[in-house]
Amino acid sequence: MQIRPYLAADEAAIIDLWQACGLTRPWNDPKKDIARKLTEQPELFLVGDVDGRPMASAMVGFDGHRGWVYYLAVHPDHQRRAHGRRLMAHAEQLLIERGCPKINLMVRTGNSKVIDFYRSLGYAQDEAVSLGKRLIPDL
Ligand SMILES: CC(C)(COP(=O)(O)OP(=O)(O)OC[C@H]1O[C@@H](n2cnc3c(N)ncnc32)[C@H](O)[C@@H]1OP(=O)(O)O)[C@@H](O)C(=O)NCCC(=O)NCCS
């Protein structure tokens, strides 16, 4: 897998990937999510190519205090080949280079396989409750 920044030509393939991985939700418009990311640290929106085709993604950001990772995805046909591990290692390295001291990330309740994945990478559950407030409705 070759890891590189997202390019405009990737949009349809990345949305297909997120759908194949079950990451899209009715209240999140993936096109708007991509467009917003391209206005902030676009170089941290990572794509993994397998045989020249986008098969993995990670939307990474550093807010000045913590690093965040969204839309981590490896296409189901390519899972369990260490692509997810490599993508996260790459994301961690980019954040370390920016002086970011810690990564936070959210996993939807019940997604126990992904929790096992993150635990195998050294992530642990924080004693914190995740709260959210929608500021701009997408739909
Ligand atoms: C989470 C995800 C990115 C992992 O990608 P991957 O390339 O399959 O993961 P890796 O091959 O790098 O796995 C590394 C280790 O994580 C653990 N792991 C990965 N998938 C696992 C699973 N389904 N169940 C249990 N452990 C798992 C294993 O310890 C694995 O090492 P091993 O294969 O040597 O046993 C992938 O499953 C995915 O895209 N899932 C759907 C989208 C999603 O839910 N993303 C997270 C949003 S928060």
The ligand as an SDF file (V2000), in Angstrom:
LIG
                    3D

 48 50  0  0  0  0  0  0  0  0999 V2000
  -10.4960   -0.8570   11.5450 C   0  0  0  0  0  0  0  0  0  0  0  0
   -9.8230   -1.1600   10.2170 C   0  0  0  0  0  0  0  0  0  0  0  0
   -9.3530    0.1500    9.5810 C   0  0  0  0  0  0  0  0  0  0  0  0
   -8.6060   -2.0630   10.4790 C   0  0  0  0  0  0  0  0  0  0  0  0
   -7.8840   -2.1990    9.2560 O   0  0  0  0  0  0  0  0  0  0  0  0
   -7.0330   -3.5210    8.9060 P   0  0  0  0  0  0  0  0  0  0  0  0
   -6.1270   -3.1600    7.8000 O   0  0  0  0  0  0  0  0  0  0  0  0
   -7.9540   -4.6670    8.6840 O   0  0  0  0  0  0  0  0  0  0  0  0
   -6.2460   -3.7660   10.2640 O   0  0  0  0  0  0  0  0  0  0  0  0
   -4.8080   -4.4660   10.4360 P   0  0  0  0  0  0  0  0  0  0  0  0
   -4.6690   -5.6010    9.4770 O   0  0  0  0  0  0  0  0  0  0  0  0
   -3.7530   -3.4210   10.3990 O   0  0  0  0  0  0  0  0  0  0  0  0
   -4.9550   -5.0510   11.9220 O   0  0  0  0  0  0  0  0  0  0  0  0
   -3.9740   -4.8480   12.9120 C   0  0  0  0  0  0  0  0  0  0  0  0
   -4.3860   -5.6240   14.1450 C   0  0  0  0  0  0  0  0  0  0  0  0
   -5.6140   -5.0980   14.6700 O   0  0  0  0  0  0  0  0  0  0  0  0
   -6.4090   -6.1810   15.1980 C   0  0  0  0  0  0  0  0  0  0  0  0
   -7.6380   -6.2950   14.4040 N   0  0  0  0  0  0  0  0  0  0  0  0
   -7.8600   -5.7680   13.1540 C   0  0  0  0  0  0  0  0  0  0  0  0
   -9.1130   -6.0650   12.7300 N   0  0  0  0  0  0  0  0  0  0  0  0
   -9.6700   -6.7980   13.7280 C   0  0  0  0  0  0  0  0  0  0  0  0
  -10.9380   -7.4150   13.8690 C   0  0  0  0  0  0  0  0  0  0  0  0
  -11.8870   -7.3380   12.9100 N   0  0  0  0  0  0  0  0  0  0  0  0
  -11.2040   -8.0990   15.0120 N   0  0  0  0  0  0  0  0  0  0  0  0
  -10.2600   -8.1840   15.9920 C   0  0  0  0  0  0  0  0  0  0  0  0
   -9.0190   -7.6300   15.8970 N   0  0  0  0  0  0  0  0  0  0  0  0
   -8.7350   -6.9370   14.7900 C   0  0  0  0  0  0  0  0  0  0  0  0
   -5.5690   -7.4340   15.0650 C   0  0  0  0  0  0  0  0  0  0  0  0
   -4.7930   -7.5600   16.2500 O   0  0  0  0  0  0  0  0  0  0  0  0
   -4.6890   -7.0880   13.8810 C   0  0  0  0  0  0  0  0  0  0  0  0
   -3.4870   -7.8140   13.8410 O   0  0  0  0  0  0  0  0  0  0  0  0
   -3.4910   -9.2930   13.1670 P   0  0  0  0  0  0  0  0  0  0  0  0
   -4.2150   -9.1880   11.8370 O   0  0  0  0  0  0  0  0  0  0  0  0
   -2.0260   -9.6020   13.0320 O   0  0  0  0  0  0  0  0  0  0  0  0
   -4.2260  -10.1820   14.1090 O   0  0  0  0  0  0  0  0  0  0  0  0
  -10.7900   -1.9210    9.2640 C   0  0  0  0  0  0  0  0  0  0  0  0
  -11.3030   -3.0420    9.9330 O   0  0  0  0  0  0  0  0  0  0  0  0
  -11.9560   -1.0890    8.7810 C   0  0  0  0  0  0  0  0  0  0  0  0
  -11.8430   -0.3160    7.8190 O   0  0  0  0  0  0  0  0  0  0  0  0
  -13.1280   -1.2410    9.4320 N   0  0  0  0  0  0  0  0  0  0  0  0
  -14.3710   -0.5920    8.9860 C   0  0  0  0  0  0  0  0  0  0  0  0
  -14.3340    0.9000    9.1680 C   0  0  0  0  0  0  0  0  0  0  0  0
  -14.2540    1.3230   10.6250 C   0  0  0  0  0  0  0  0  0  0  0  0
  -15.0370    0.8920   11.4640 O   0  0  0  0  0  0  0  0  0  0  0  0
  -13.2640    2.2230   10.8920 N   0  0  0  0  0  0  0  0  0  0  0  0
  -13.0150    2.7570   12.2090 C   0  0  0  0  0  0  0  0  0  0  0  0
  -13.8590    3.9500   12.4820 C   0  0  0  0  0  0  0  0  0  0  0  0
  -13.6650    4.4850   14.1850 S   0  0  0  0  0  0  0  0  0  0  0  0
  1  2  1  0
  2  3  1  0
  2  4  1  0
  2 36  1  0
  4  5  1  0
  5  6  1  0
  6  7  2  0
  6  8  1  0
  6  9  1  0
  9 10  1  0
 10 11  2  0
 10 12  1  0
 10 13  1  0
 13 14  1  0
 14 15  1  0
 15 16  1  0
 15 30  1  0
 16 17  1  0
 17 18  1  0
 17 28  1  0
 18 19  1  0
 18 27  1  0
 19 20  2  0
 20 21  1  0
 21 22  1  0
 21 27  2  0
 22 23  1  0
 22 24  2  0
 24 25  1  0
 25 26  2  0
 26 27  1  0
 28 29  1  0
 28 30  1  0
 30 31  1  0
 31 32  1  0
 32 33  2  0
 32 34  1  0
 32 35  1  0
 36 37  1  0
 36 38  1  0
 38 39  2  0
 38 40  1  0
 40 41  1  0
 41 42  1  0
 42 43  1  0
 43 44  2  0
 43 45  1  0
 45 46  1  0
 46 47  1  0
 47 48  1  0
M  END
$$$$
